[in-house]
Amino acid sequence: MELSRRALLGTGAGVALGGCLSTGRSNVDYPGTETSPTGTARAPDGEPLADDVEPSATDDEVEQAEPSVPNRRLAAEVERVYGEIEWFGTEYDAAIDTYQRVLGNAMATVQRVRDGSEFDANSLGLVRTSTDRAVETADAELGGHFGIPGQMRDQIDGHVSTIERFGRRGDLDRVDEELDRLYEYLRGIRSGLFVRRVLSDRQIDSTLYRSLHDDTADADDDEDDEDDDEAPPGLFEVRHSSGYAGYAYAGPRYIDREPFGADPDADTNEGRELLATQRTAFEAVDEATRRTGFAYAVSYAVPDASSQPTDLEPLDYEHTSVFVQRYADVSAAGEAVDTLLDTSVSREGAYSFGRDRWHRIYYAADGDVTYAFLIQAGRFVLVAAPSEVAWEERVDWTEPLDRLWLWQP
């Protein structure tokens, strides 16, 4: 479920608004210090206590030697994640078309050799050249996004080696049989079913999922739990400014709901409603000047695979979102932050997620006050966890975000 003012009021807590924004009294007990999602003690305003770990001298020297990049490490991580989302939005279709076309050419070559009256070194060379080209193309187009090129290399090398061995012996029946097997393998990995299941841009279990997910196990699990060393499953719904939408997920269930409104003709479209929610929640922090693209990512706290129902309905689970805006360069991103803070966004204190310090911000959204967190990381500006519940009055709210790479120590 999403955090909302209604959920908060249900616990007896409230927020008073008058003249300026301030928190009223509630039955939520706030200690003298608070704890970040990583367990680090914090003062009430979110500032670190004296014993917090400071950046090492080596880090300071690096920052002095290189151009200033706010939150350099986070910027590199966001670059990787955003780059994957953008690749699916802008290059995936063409890459799949190229991959299937070259596989089709290899299949035609294998079939032509199979149908020939003779088999010699030239025949073997044709097969090897065409399949090498297929692997090289798969690596160029899909490598780094899916694991298929390495698997192709192993499988194809095995078939070609067998063809060569029996060709030397003059056992042409066995050569023909292995050519048939190679052809069927190529046809299988070229098929639409294989693309939908293994090379999918909708329900992705590949680099994008691993980049989004914080693969750390839950340190609070019972020591006797057999799953102590396994990270909780992650489900992420993403949308890029190009119009692309999909899920990044690794699990036994298939998600029937279209991501982020991808099926506009549906009678009821929860994805479209979720997209409208993102646009409303982040409208005040949407700054387009010198921006080169943006993306939404919604992180869901789904149960372990053994506890998941047959039909996995994302919105049945607690979830929260991140808005990532990419700008032309670092200075453009900094100017965007300044513009936001000078116009539609107010700032009050800071809070640490993992190693990074985020601004606590609030702004008007859909006629109410929304509280969130903002940070600049290189040429990116991120806003996370928008909610009508104020930061200091949130209780057990981080679980969906605990699964994101943002929370890595």
VEXNU-55616 format. One record per residue (C-alpha): x, y, z; residue in one letter; residue number from 0. Coordinates in steps of 0.25 Angstrom, whole numbers, plus 5000, padded with zeros to 4 digits. Example, Ala and Ser with C-alpha at 12.3 -4.5 7.8 and 13.67 -1.06 7.14 Angstrom:
2
   east   north     up   rest    nr
   5049    4982   5031      a     0
   5055    4996   5029      s     1
END
This chain:
409
   east   north     up   rest    nr
   5000    5000   5000      m     0
   5004    5014   4998      e     1
   5007    5024   5010      l     2
   4996    5034   5011      s     3
   4990    5044   5020      r     4
   4978    5034   5022      r     5
   4987    5023   5026      a     6
   4994    5032   5036      l     7
   4981    5038   5042      l     8
   4976    5023   5044      g     9
   4987    5022   5055      t    10
   4983    5034   5062      g    11
   4994    5043   5056      a    12
   4992    5056   5049      g    13
   4999    5068   5043      v    14
   4995    5083   5046      a    15
   4996    5093   5035      l    16
   4995    5108   5039      g    17
   5002    5120   5033      g    18
   5015    5112   5031      c    19
   5017    5097   5030      l    20
   5019    5090   5043      s    21
   5016    5077   5050      t    22
   5006    5076   5061      g    23
   5005    5067   5073      r    24
   5002    5052   5070      s    25
   5003    5039   5078      n    26
   5015    5035   5071      v    27
   5027    5035   5081      d    28
   5039    5041   5075      y    29
   5053    5038   5082      p    30
   5064    5048   5084      g    31
   5071    5042   5072      t    32
   5066    5035   5060      e    33
   5072    5024   5052      t    34
   5074    5024   5037      s    35
   5069    5011   5029      p    36
   5084    5006   5030      t    37
   5083    5007   5046      g    38
   5092    5019   5047      t    39
   5088    5028   5059      a    40
   5083    5042   5054      r    41
   5079    5055   5062      a    42
   5064    5059   5061      p    43
   5067    5068   5049      d    44
   5074    5056   5041      g    45
   5088    5061   5043      e    46
   5098    5050   5047      p    47
   5103    5049   5061      l    48
   5118    5052   5064      a    49
   5122    5037   5062      d    50
   5117    5036   5048      d    51
   5127    5031   5038      v    52
   5133    5043   5030      e    53
   5139    5042   5016      p    54
   5153    5037   5016      s    55
   5165    5046   5013      a    56
   5167    5038   5000      t    57
   5153    5042   4995      d    58
   5156    5057   4999      d    59
   5168    5056   4990      e    60
   5161    5050   4979      v    61
   5150    5061   4979      e    62
   5161    5072   4979      q    63
   5168    5066   4968      a    64
   5156    5064   4959      e    65
   5145    5073   4955      p    66
   5134    5074   4966      s    67
   5123    5064   4964      v    68
   5113    5064   4975      p    69
   5111    5049   4980      n    70
   5121    5043   4970      r    71
   5118    5029   4974      r    72
   5103    5030   4973      l    73
   5104    5037   4960      a    74
   5112    5025   4954      a    75
   5101    5016   4959      e    76
   5089    5024   4954      v    77
   5096    5025   4941      e    78
   5096    5010   4940      r    79
   5082    5009   4944      v    80
   5077    5020   4936      y    81
   5085    5015   4924      g    82
   5078    5002   4924      e    83
   5064    5008   4925      i    84
   5067    5017   4914      e    85
   5073    5006   4905      w    86
   5060    4998   4906      f    87
   5052    5010   4903      g    88
   5061    5015   4891      t    89
   5069    5003   4885      e    90
   5063    4990   4889      y    91
   5054    4988   4877      d    92
   5065    4991   4867      a    93
   5074    4982   4875      a    94
   5065    4970   4875      i    95
   5062    4972   4860      d    96
   5076    4972   4857      t    97
   5078    4959   4865      y    98
   5067    4952   4859      q    99
   5071    4956   4845      r   100
   5086    4951   4847      v   101
   5081    4938   4853      l   102
   5072    4936   4841      g   103
   5084    4937   4832      n   104
   5091    4927   4840      a   105
   5079    4917   4839      m   106
   5079    4919   4824      a   107
   5094    4916   4823      t   108
   5093    4903   4832      v   109
   5081    4899   4824      q   110
   5088    4901   4810      r   111
   5100    4893   4815      v   112
   5091    4882   4820      r   113
   5084    4881   4807      d   114
   5097    4881   4799      g   115
   5101    4868   4792      s   116
   5115    4869   4798      e   117
   5122    4873   4811      f   118
   5136    4879   4812      d   119
   5145    4889   4818      a   120
   5138    4900   4811      n   121
   5124    4895   4816      s   122
   5129    4895   4830      l   123
   5135    4909   4828      g   124
   5122    4915   4823      l   125
   5115    4909   4836      v   126
   5126    4915   4845      r   127
   5126    4928   4839      t   128
   5111    4930   4839      s   129
   5109    4925   4853      t   130
   5121    4934   4858      d   131
   5115    4946   4852      r   132
   5102    4942   4859      a   133
   5109    4942   4873      v   134
   5117    4954   4870      e   135
   5104    4962   4866      t   136
   5097    4957   4879      a   137
   5108    4961   4887      d   138
   5109    4975   4880      a   139
   5094    4977   4881      e   140
   5090    4970   4894      l   141
   5102    4968   4902      g   142
   5103    4975   4915      g   143
   5087    4975   4915      h   144
   5085    4960   4914      f   145
   5093    4947   4916      g   146
   5090    4941   4903      i   147
   5103    4943   4896      p   148
   5111    4935   4905      g   149
   5101    4923   4905      q   150
   5101    4924   4889      m   151
   5116    4923   4888      r   152
   5116    4910   4897      d   153
   5105    4904   4890      q   154
   5109    4907   4876      i   155
   5123    4903   4878      d   156
   5119    4890   4883      g   157
   5111    4887   4870      h   158
   5121    4892   4861      v   159
   5132    4884   4868      s   160
   5123    4871   4866      t   161
   5121    4875   4852      i   162
   5136    4876   4849      e   163
   5139    4863   4856      r   164
   5130    4855   4849      f   165
   5133    4862   4836      g   166
   5147    4857   4837      r   167
   5143    4843   4839      r   168
   5134    4844   4826      g   169
   5121    4841   4835      d   170
   5112    4850   4827      l   171
   5099    4844   4833      d   172
   5104    4849   4847      r   173
   5109    4862   4841      v   174
   5095    4864   4835      d   175
   5088    4860   4849      e   176
   5097    4871   4856      e   177
   5094    4881   4845      l   178
   5079    4879   4848      d   179
   5082    4880   4863      r   180
   5089    4894   4861      l   181
   5078    4899   4852      y   182
   5067    4895   4862      e   183
   5076    4902   4873      y   184
   5077    4915   4865      l   185
   5062    4915   4862      r   186
   5059    4913   4876      g   187
   5067    4925   4881      i   188
   5061    4933   4869      r   189
   5047    4930   4872      s   190
   5037    4940   4877      g   191
   5034    4932   4889      l   192
   5049    4932   4893      f   193
   5049    4947   4892      v   194
   5037    4949   4900      r   195
   5042    4939   4911      r   196
   5057    4941   4912      v   197
   5060    4954   4904      l   198
   5047    4962   4909      s   199
   5046    4977   4910      d   200
   5034    4976   4919      r   201
   5037    4966   4930      q   202
   5052    4967   4931      i   203
   5061    4957   4939      d   204
   5075    4962   4934      s   205
   5084    4974   4936      t   206
   5073    4984   4939      l   207
   5068    4976   4950      y   208
   5081    4973   4956      r   209
   5085    4988   4955      s   210
   5072    4993   4962      l   211
   5072    4982   4973      h   212
   5080    4983   4986      d   213
   5085    4969   4986      d   214
   5088    4969   5001      t   215
   5082    4959   5010      a   216
   5073    4964   5022      d   217
   5082    4965   5034      a   218
   5070    4964   5043      d   219
   5066    4950   5039      d   220
   5066    4939   5049      d   221
   5080    4932   5049      e   222
   5073    4918   5047      d   223
   5065    4923   5035      d   224
   5070    4915   5023      e   225
   5068    4928   5014      d   226
   5077    4937   5022      d   227
   5087    4938   5011      d   228
   5077    4942   5000      e   229
   5072    4956   4998      a   230
   5057    4959   4998      p   231
   5051    4958   4984      p   232
   5050    4971   4976      g   233
   5039    4976   4967      l   234
   5041    4989   4960      f   235
   5032    4996   4950      e   236
   5039    5006   4941      v   237
   5035    5016   4931      r   238
   5044    5025   4922      h   239
   5041    5038   4916      s   240
   5041    5031   4902      s   241
   5028    5024   4906      g   242
   5034    5011   4909      y   243
   5029    5004   4921      a   244
   5032    4990   4927      g   245
   5035    4982   4940      y   246
   5049    4977   4945      a   247
   5046    4965   4953      y   248
   5052    4951   4956      a   249
   5042    4941   4961      g   250
   5033    4929   4958      p   251
   5021    4937   4955      r   252
   5017    4945   4942      y   253
   5011    4959   4944      i   254
   4998    4960   4936      d   255
   4996    4975   4938      r   256
   5001    4984   4927      e   257
   5012    4993   4933      p   258
   5009    5008   4934      f   259
   4997    5008   4925      g   260
   5003    5001   4913      a   261
   4989    4995   4910      d   262
   4981    5008   4908      p   263
   4969    5000   4903      d   264
   4967    4992   4916      a   265
   4953    4995   4923      d   266
   4961    4997   4936      t   267
   4975    5001   4935      n   268
   4983    5001   4948      e   269
   4996    5004   4941      g   270
   4990    5016   4935      r   271
   4985    5021   4948      e   272
   4999    5018   4954      l   273
   5005    5027   4944      l   274
   4995    5038   4947      a   275
   4999    5037   4961      t   276
   5014    5038   4958      q   277
   5011    5050   4949      r   278
   5003    5057   4960      t   279
   5013    5054   4971      a   280
   5025    5059   4964      f   281
   5020    5070   4956      e   282
   5025    5081   4965      a   283
   5039    5075   4964      v   284
   5039    5074   4949      d   285
   5049    5083   4943      e   286
   5051    5082   4928      a   287
   5062    5093   4926      t   288
   5074    5086   4919      r   289
   5068    5072   4923      r   290
   5071    5061   4913      t   291
   5061    5050   4919      g   292
   5054    5045   4931      f   293
   5049    5032   4937      a   294
   5040    5027   4948      y   295
   5043    5015   4956      a   296
   5033    5009   4966      v   297
   5039    4999   4976      s   298
   5029    4988   4982      y   299
   5031    4980   4995      a   300
   5027    4967   4989      v   301
   5027    4954   4998      p   302
   5037    4943   4997      d   303
   5034    4934   4985      a   304
   5029    4923   4994      s   305
   5018    4932   4999      s   306
   5014    4939   4986      q   307
   5000    4936   4981      p   308
   4998    4930   4967      t   309
   4994    4943   4961      d   310
   5004    4954   4966      l   311
   4997    4967   4966      e   312
   5007    4978   4969      p   313
   4998    4989   4975      l   314
   4994    4979   4986      d   315
   5008    4981   4992      y   316
   5014    4993   4999      e   317
   5021    5002   4989      h   318
   5028    5015   4987      t   319
   5035    5022   4975      s   320
   5047    5030   4970      v   321
   5047    5041   4960      f   322
   5061    5042   4952      v   323
   5063    5054   4943      q   324
   5076    5054   4934      r   325
   5082    5067   4930      y   326
   5092    5071   4919      a   327
   5103    5072   4930      d   328
   5106    5074   4944      v   329
   5104    5089   4944      s   330
   5091    5088   4937      a   331
   5086    5078   4948      a   332
   5091    5088   4959      g   333
   5083    5099   4953      e   334
   5071    5090   4952      a   335
   5072    5088   4967      v   336
   5074    5103   4970      d   337
   5062    5106   4961      t   338
   5053    5096   4969      l   339
   5058    5101   4982      l   340
   5055    5116   4978      d   341
   5041    5113   4973      t   342
   5033    5101   4976      s   343
   5040    5093   4986      v   344
   5044    5096   5001      s   345
   5055    5089   5008      r   346
   5056    5085   5023      e   347
   5068    5077   5028      g   348
   5074    5065   5022      a   349
   5074    5050   5024      y   350
   5083    5039   5020      s   351
   5080    5027   5011      f   352
   5092    5017   5012      g   353
   5104    5026   5010      r   354
   5097    5038   5003      d   355
   5091    5051   5009      r   356
   5078    5055   5003      w   357
   5070    5068   5005      h   358
   5057    5067   5012      r   359
   5047    5074   5003      i   360
   5033    5078   5003      y   361
   5024    5084   4992      y   362
   5009    5085   4988      a   363
   5003    5074   4980      a   364
   4989    5072   4976      d   365
   4984    5082   4986      g   366
   4992    5076   4998      d   367
   5006    5076   5004      v   368
   5015    5065   4999      t   369
   5028    5061   5006      y   370
   5040    5055   4999      a   371
   5055    5054   4998      f   372
   5064    5060   4988      l   373
   5078    5059   4983      i   374
   5087    5063   4972      q   375
   5097    5052   4967      a   376
   5105    5057   4956      g   377
   5096    5060   4944      r   378
   5084    5054   4951      f   379
   5074    5059   4960      v   380
   5066    5049   4968      l   381
   5054    5051   4977      v   382
   5049    5039   4985      a   383
   5038    5034   4994      a   384
   5027    5045   4992      p   385
   5016    5044   5002      s   386
   5006    5053   5009      e   387
   5012    5047   5022      v   388
   5023    5056   5027      a   389
   5037    5050   5028      w   390
   5038    5050   5043      e   391
   5024    5043   5045      e   392
   5026    5032   5036      r   393
   5027    5018   5042      v   394
   5033    5006   5036      d   395
   5032    5012   5022      w   396
   5045    5008   5016      t   397
   5043    4994   5012      e   398
   5040    4996   4997      p   399
   5053    5005   4996      l   400
   5061    4995   5004      d   401
   5062    4987   4992      r   402
   5067    4998   4983      l   403
   5082    5000   4980      w   404
   5080    5014   4987      l   405
   5080    5008   5000      w   406
   5094    5000   4999      q   407
   5104    5004   5010      p   408
END
